[in-house]
Amino acid sequence: MTYEEFKRQELSKPEVRAEYEAQQPEFDLIQAMIEARRETGLTQKELSERTGISQSDISKLERGNGNPSLRTLQRLAAGLGRTLKIEFVP
């Protein structure tokens, strides 16, 4: 069984789908952070030097093992030459 087949099978279960969808905003944020860092051509170490956030903390955030504060997200955005935008969408 491929990963995509497994994922499709698991997401057909309502309880798994609900948990997956509940975590989607976090996944989207992590993906956006990784993509922004790569687009700027920065390593985690270089981003760390720009922001004052330790490289290990940046790594944790990119792996989904952190819970960044708004201030941390603002520092990351500034270090990436980006603007942080947070919305409440109906």
Secondary structure as a PSIPRED ss2 file (coil, helix, strand):
# PSIPRED VFORMAT (PSIPRED V4.0)

   1 M C   1.000  0.000  0.000
   2 T C   1.000  0.000  0.000
   3 Y H   0.000  1.000  0.000
   4 E H   0.000  1.000  0.000
   5 E H   0.000  1.000  0.000
   6 F H   0.000  1.000  0.000
   7 K H   0.000  1.000  0.000
   8 R H   0.000  1.000  0.000
   9 Q H   0.000  1.000  0.000
  10 E H   0.000  1.000  0.000
  11 L H   0.000  1.000  0.000
  12 S C   1.000  0.000  0.000
  13 K C   1.000  0.000  0.000
  14 P H   0.000  1.000  0.000
  15 E H   0.000  1.000  0.000
  16 V H   0.000  1.000  0.000
  17 R H   0.000  1.000  0.000
  18 A H   0.000  1.000  0.000
  19 E H   0.000  1.000  0.000
  20 Y H   0.000  1.000  0.000
  21 E H   0.000  1.000  0.000
  22 A H   0.000  1.000  0.000
  23 Q H   0.000  1.000  0.000
  24 Q H   0.000  1.000  0.000
  25 P H   0.000  1.000  0.000
  26 E H   0.000  1.000  0.000
  27 F H   0.000  1.000  0.000
  28 D H   0.000  1.000  0.000
  29 L H   0.000  1.000  0.000
  30 I H   0.000  1.000  0.000
  31 Q H   0.000  1.000  0.000
  32 A H   0.000  1.000  0.000
  33 M H   0.000  1.000  0.000
  34 I H   0.000  1.000  0.000
  35 E H   0.000  1.000  0.000
  36 A H   0.000  1.000  0.000
  37 R H   0.000  1.000  0.000
  38 R H   0.000  1.000  0.000
  39 E H   0.000  1.000  0.000
  40 T C   1.000  0.000  0.000
  41 G C   1.000  0.000  0.000
  42 L C   1.000  0.000  0.000
  43 T C   1.000  0.000  0.000
  44 Q H   0.000  1.000  0.000
  45 K H   0.000  1.000  0.000
  46 E H   0.000  1.000  0.000
  47 L H   0.000  1.000  0.000
  48 S H   0.000  1.000  0.000
  49 E H   0.000  1.000  0.000
  50 R H   0.000  1.000  0.000
  51 T H   0.000  1.000  0.000
  52 G C   1.000  0.000  0.000
  53 I C   1.000  0.000  0.000
  54 S C   1.000  0.000  0.000
  55 Q H   0.000  1.000  0.000
  56 S H   0.000  1.000  0.000
  57 D H   0.000  1.000  0.000
  58 I H   0.000  1.000  0.000
  59 S H   0.000  1.000  0.000
  60 K H   0.000  1.000  0.000
  61 L H   0.000  1.000  0.000
  62 E H   0.000  1.000  0.000
  63 R H   0.000  1.000  0.000
  64 G C   1.000  0.000  0.000
  65 N C   1.000  0.000  0.000
  66 G C   1.000  0.000  0.000
  67 N C   1.000  0.000  0.000
  68 P C   1.000  0.000  0.000
  69 S C   1.000  0.000  0.000
  70 L H   0.000  1.000  0.000
  71 R H   0.000  1.000  0.000
  72 T H   0.000  1.000  0.000
  73 L H   0.000  1.000  0.000
  74 Q H   0.000  1.000  0.000
  75 R H   0.000  1.000  0.000
  76 L H   0.000  1.000  0.000
  77 A H   0.000  1.000  0.000
  78 A H   0.000  1.000  0.000
  79 G H   0.000  1.000  0.000
  80 L C   1.000  0.000  0.000
  81 G C   1.000  0.000  0.000
  82 R C   1.000  0.000  0.000
  83 T C   1.000  0.000  0.000
  84 L C   1.000  0.000  0.000
  85 K C   1.000  0.000  0.000
  86 I C   1.000  0.000  0.000
  87 E C   1.000  0.000  0.000
  88 F C   1.000  0.000  0.000
  89 V C   1.000  0.000  0.000
  90 P C   1.000  0.000  0.000
